[in-house]
Amino acid sequence: MTDPRTTPLHERHLALGASFTDFGGWSMPVRYSSDLAEHHAVRTTAGIFDISHMAEFLVSGAEAGAFLDYALAGRLSTLADDQARYSLVLDPDGGIIDDVIVYRYAADRHMVVANAGNRDAVAEAFAERALRYDVEVDDATDRIALIAVQGPVSQAILEATEGIVDLAAPLSALKYYRMTHARFAAPGEEAVAIDIGRTGYTGEDGFELYVPASSAVAVWDALLRAGEPLGLVPAGLASRDTLRLEAGMPLYGHELSRDIVPAQAGLGRVVAVDKDDFVGRSGLAAVVASEAPVLVGLVSDGKRAGRAGYAVLSGDDAVGEVTSGALSPTLGHPIAMAFVAPSAAEPGTELHLDVRGTRIPATVTRLPFYRRAQ
C-alpha cells in the first residue's frame, strides 16, 4: 500500500480544518464544516473546490482532431477554438473506461480532463490509440492544479479577484462549456497564464480554473479573499456528491463503468454513431439494447434514502439496483439513481427500495432532480 497523493493545496485544507478521505488515490477534503452548509452555499452563494486530483492530458499535433474522433465516442474534430465538450473513452466492447471533458485551444492542440482514478487507464488507452496518428499525448496532471468556483455569485467572485488580469474575453460573455484565458499576477511574482472554463459538476453556474501547480496556493487565497464578503465557502467531496446527484450527473464507479454502455446511462447522445470508426463502435453494435437495464431517477417521501447497492423492487421481484442516493438537501426528500429493467423505467412507475429490510415506496422520475433557474 502506498500513501495517497496530496494536491498543491493540501496545507491550505489542513489549516481550514478539513476532514480527508482517500479518493482515486488522492487525499482529498471531504468536508470543512458540514456537508449541508457547504451544499447550501453552492446553491445560494458559492463554494470553492480543490479538484486538482483530476487528470489532464494535452493532445497536440496535426492529426489531433482525427485522433480524438477515433479515441473518444464523440465527434471532437468539430469543436471551435475555446469550446469544450463532454465525451467518453470506450473500450472495444463499448464499455465506459472514463467520462471526460475535451477543450480545444486550436486545431492542433486540445486538453482532455479525466477522472483521477482512471488516469492510468486513460493514459494507456490514449498511448495505444495514438500510434496510428501524427499526435503527441502529454500527461500534464502533475503540472496543473484545478480549482472550481461554483454557485450563483461565482462570476462576481472571479471579477472581484485581485490578480486575475488580461482576460481574453469578459466572463459575462463566456458561454457554458466555453473557455477563456487570462494571467494571474500574485504580489511580487511573475504573472502566469491560466485557463478559465465555464463548466462544473454541481448543476450551478460556475467556473473551473486551470493554473500552474506552483501558483495554486496564491490563486486559492485570492479567490477566498474576494469571495468571503459574497458568501464563498470551501467545499469538499461530500457536498460535491449531493450536488451532482441532484443535478443528475453520473459518477464513475457508480453510474458509469466498463460494464455499462452509454445508452444504458442515458448518454447515447454523446456517441457519434455516424463516424467512420472509433474504439467501441463494433462493441456497441453488438449490444441488445432492449435487454439492458437503464438508468433512472427515483424519488421517495420521508427521510430514509436508498444507497448504492440497495435493491429496487417491483412487487416481490428485484428489478434493479441503486447506484447513488441521498436525502436531497435542496429538495428535502430522498432521491436516488438506479439501473432498472426497461419494463420498470417509465416515469411515474411505482417501485420500492429495499432499505435495510424495509420497503420504501419510490417513483421513477426523469433526470435531473434539480435544475437551476436560468
Secondary structure, DSSP 4 states (H G I P E B T S, - for coil): --PPB--TTHHHHHHTT-EEEEETTEEEEEESS-HHHHHHHHHHSEEEEE-TTSEEEEEESTTHHHHHHHHSSS--TTPPTTBEEEEEEE-TTS-EEEEEEEEEEETTEEEEEE-GGGHHHHHHHHHHHGGGSS-EEEE-GGGEEEEEEESTTHHHHHHH-TTEE--SS-GGGPPTTBEEEEEE--TTS--EEEEEES--SSSS-EEEEEEEGGGHHHHHHHHHHHHGGGTEEE--HHHHHHHHHHTT---BTTTB-TT--GGGGT-GGG--TTSS--TTHHHHHT--GGGS-EEEEEE-SSSPPP-TT-EEEETTEEEEEEEEEEE-TTTSSEEEEEEE-GGG-STT-EEEEEETTEEEEEEEEPSPS-----
